[in-house]
Amino acid sequence: MTIELFYTALYLMIAIAVVVFIALYFVDAGYGMFNTVRWGKTVSNRVGWTIMEAPVFCILVSMWICSDRNGMLVPSIMLSLMLLHYFNRAFIYPSLFPTKSRMPVAIVCMAITFNLINGMLQGGWLMYLAPIDMYTTGWLRTSQFIGGLLLFFTGMDINIHSDKVIRNLRKPGDTRHYLPQKGLYKYVTSANYFGEFVEWTGFAILTWSLSGAVFAIWTFANLVPRANAIYKRYRTEFGDEVGNRKRIIPFIY
């Protein structure tokens, strides 16, 4: 891929993200509490998440192995951060799901498509297209790398802890909905999504790249409308118990 085609793909991804952002305020993606029969055939959540996330893990590993830059420290560290996230999402996170939970095959297919494209864009920039003198070891001492790295791991910690809070809301066999109360759920109804957005914003900053920014934009476009839908569902089910919580960004939205 030429650098011109690469940037064209990034700008196209931004345009699509805007469309997705608007559309998701009118259509609730049919997984989790919004899963209905109209979304068609389903698959086990455990299988679905692994199928969705494992391909991008494999693509990133393959791009690192095949790249002439795989001996460069800084791009390898950056790629390793993505691999850490996707290893958790593909192999650890799904193993913690209840065995009976399911998701639509259509959602799985859409997620695979995005993950494959995004993985090639992120890996392509880091391992092939970034200026060869950009990510030298001196980059590790820059404010954007240090600040971005702190944001990345802060977001990852919030995300993992918030997912744990949600998993522990129900006892085995219970299908009711509960309002999360611990951690950042005291301030927002979708603390797990806030953590993921912080994580990829940190990645965009530490790489200081348009490709990283596009990933953060897509995370925002996908999760903010979802957080709004969850907030409205909680308002309907729990009323005043929701209190002054925001949707996804504490004290703001």
C-alpha positions in Angstrom: 0.0 0.0 0.0 1.3 3.4 -0.9 1.2 6.3 1.6 -1.3 8.1 -0.5 -3.7 5.1 -0.6 -3.1 4.7 3.2 -4.2 8.2 4.0 -7.2 7.9 1.6 -8.3 4.9 3.5 -8.0 6.8 6.8 -10.1 9.7 5.6 -12.7 7.3 4.3 -12.7 5.6 7.7 -13.4 8.9 9.4 -16.3 9.6 7.0 -17.8 6.2 7.7 -17.4 6.7 11.5 -19.5 9.9 11.2 -22.3 7.9 9.5 -22.0 5.1 12.1 -22.1 7.6 14.9 -25.4 9.1 13.7 -27.0 5.7 12.7 -26.3 4.2 16.1 -28.5 6.9 17.7 -31.4 5.4 15.8 -30.5 1.7 15.7 -29.5 -0.2 18.8 -26.8 -2.7 17.9 -28.3 -6.1 18.8 -25.9 -7.5 21.4 -26.0 -7.6 25.2 -29.2 -6.2 26.6 -30.4 -5.2 23.1 -30.2 -8.7 21.5 -33.5 -9.6 19.8 -34.6 -12.2 17.4 -34.8 -9.7 14.5 -31.0 -9.8 14.4 -31.1 -13.3 13.2 -29.0 -16.3 14.0 -26.8 -16.2 17.1 -23.6 -17.7 18.4 -22.2 -18.2 21.9 -20.7 -15.0 23.3 -17.5 -16.9 24.0 -17.2 -18.1 20.4 -18.3 -14.8 19.0 -15.8 -12.6 20.8 -12.9 -15.0 20.0 -13.9 -15.0 16.3 -14.2 -11.2 16.3 -10.9 -10.4 18.1 -8.5 -13.2 17.3 -8.1 -12.3 13.6 -6.7 -8.9 14.3 -4.3 -10.4 16.9 -3.0 -12.8 14.2 -2.8 -10.0 11.6 -0.7 -7.8 13.9 1.7 -10.7 14.8 2.0 -11.5 11.1 2.8 -7.9 10.1 5.4 -7.7 12.8 7.1 -11.0 11.7 7.1 -10.0 8.0 8.3 -6.4 8.5 11.9 -5.2 8.1 11.2 -3.0 11.1 10.5 -5.8 13.6 13.9 -5.2 15.2 13.0 -1.5 16.0 12.2 -1.1 19.6 9.6 1.7 19.6 7.2 0.4 16.9 7.4 -3.1 18.5 6.4 -1.7 21.8 3.5 0.2 20.3 2.3 -2.9 18.4 2.7 -4.9 21.6 0.2 -2.6 23.4 -2.4 -3.5 20.7 -1.5 -7.2 21.0 -1.9 -7.0 24.8 -5.4 -5.6 24.4 -6.5 -8.1 21.7 -5.0 -11.1 23.5 -7.3 -10.2 26.5 -10.3 -9.6 24.2 -9.8 -12.7 22.1 -8.8 -15.3 24.7 -9.2 -14.1 28.3 -12.3 -11.9 28.3 -14.6 -14.4 26.4 -13.6 -17.3 28.8 -15.3 -15.3 31.6 -18.7 -15.1 30.0 -21.7 -17.1 31.2 -21.9 -20.2 29.0 -25.5 -19.4 27.9 -25.0 -15.8 26.7 -25.2 -15.3 23.0 -24.7 -12.7 20.3 -26.0 -12.3 16.7 -23.8 -13.6 13.9 -24.4 -10.3 12.0 -22.7 -8.4 14.8 -19.8 -10.8 14.7 -19.3 -10.3 11.0 -19.4 -6.5 11.2 -16.9 -6.6 14.0 -14.6 -8.9 12.1 -14.7 -6.5 9.1 -13.8 -3.5 11.2 -11.1 -5.3 13.2 -9.4 -6.6 10.1 -9.3 -3.2 8.4 -8.3 -1.4 11.5 -5.6 -3.9 12.3 -4.0 -3.5 8.8 -4.1 0.3 9.2 -2.5 0.4 12.6 0.0 -2.3 11.8 0.7 -0.9 8.4 1.6 2.5 9.9 3.8 1.2 12.7 5.6 -1.5 10.8 5.7 -0.2 7.2 4.7 3.4 6.5 5.7 5.6 9.4 8.8 7.7 8.6 11.8 5.5 9.3 13.3 8.1 11.6 10.2 8.9 13.5 10.0 6.2 16.2 13.6 6.2 17.4 14.4 5.3 21.0 14.2 9.0 21.8 10.5 8.8 21.2 10.2 6.9 24.5 11.2 10.1 26.4 8.7 12.4 24.6 5.7 13.8 26.5 3.2 12.4 24.1 4.6 8.8 24.5 4.7 9.0 28.3 1.4 10.7 28.7 -0.3 8.5 26.1 1.1 5.4 27.7 -0.3 6.4 31.1 -3.7 7.1 29.5 -3.6 3.7 27.7 -3.0 1.7 30.8 -5.4 3.8 32.9 -8.1 3.2 30.3 -7.3 -0.5 30.1 -7.5 -0.8 33.9 -10.8 1.0 34.0 -12.2 -1.2 31.2 -11.1 -4.5 32.8 -12.3 -3.5 36.3 -15.6 -2.3 34.9 -16.2 -5.5 32.9 -15.6 -7.4 36.2 -18.2 -5.3 38.0 -20.7 -6.1 35.3 -19.9 -9.9 35.4 -20.4 -10.0 39.1 -23.9 -8.4 39.1 -25.7 -11.7 38.5 -25.6 -15.0 40.1 -25.5 -18.1 37.8 -28.9 -18.6 36.1 -30.1 -15.0 36.8 -31.2 -13.1 33.8 -32.3 -9.8 35.4 -30.7 -6.5 34.8 -29.0 -4.6 37.6 -27.6 -1.1 37.9 -23.8 -1.3 38.4 -22.7 0.7 41.4 -19.0 0.1 41.9 -15.9 1.9 40.5 -16.6 4.5 37.9 -20.2 3.3 37.6 -20.9 5.7 40.4 -20.4 8.5 37.8 -21.4 6.9 34.5 -23.7 4.1 33.3 -21.1 2.8 30.9 -17.8 2.9 32.7 -16.4 0.0 30.6 -16.9 2.0 27.5 -15.3 5.1 29.0 -12.2 3.0 29.9 -11.9 1.7 26.3 -12.2 5.2 24.9 -9.5 6.5 27.3 -7.3 3.5 26.3 -7.4 4.2 22.5 -7.1 7.9 23.0 -3.9 7.2 24.9 -2.8 5.0 22.0 -3.5 7.8 19.5 -1.4 10.2 21.6 1.5 7.9 22.2 1.8 7.0 18.5 1.0 10.6 17.5 -0.5 9.3 14.3 -3.6 9.8 12.2 -4.1 6.1 12.1 -4.2 6.0 15.9 -6.5 9.0 15.9 -8.9 7.2 13.5 -9.0 4.3 15.9 -10.0 6.6 18.8 -12.6 8.3 16.6 -14.1 5.0 15.7 -14.2 4.0 19.4 -16.0 7.2 20.2 -18.4 6.8 17.2 -19.3 3.2 18.2 -19.4 3.5 22.0 -21.0 6.9 22.7 -24.3 6.1 21.0 -24.3 2.7 22.7 -23.7 4.3 26.1 -26.7 6.6 25.4 -28.9 3.6 24.6 -27.8 1.9 27.8 -28.4 5.1 29.8 -32.0 5.4 28.5 -32.6 1.7 29.3 -31.4 2.1 32.8 -33.5 5.3 33.2 -36.6 3.3 32.1 -35.8 0.3 34.4 -34.3 2.0 37.5 -35.7 5.6 37.3 -34.3 7.9 39.9 -31.9 5.3 41.1 -29.7 6.3 38.2 -29.3 9.7 39.9 -26.8 12.2 38.5 -24.8 9.6 36.6 -23.7 10.6 33.1 -23.7 8.2 30.1 -20.0 7.6 29.4 -17.8 10.7 30.3 -17.9 11.5 34.0 -19.5 14.9 34.8 -19.8 15.7 31.0 -21.9 13.3 29.0 
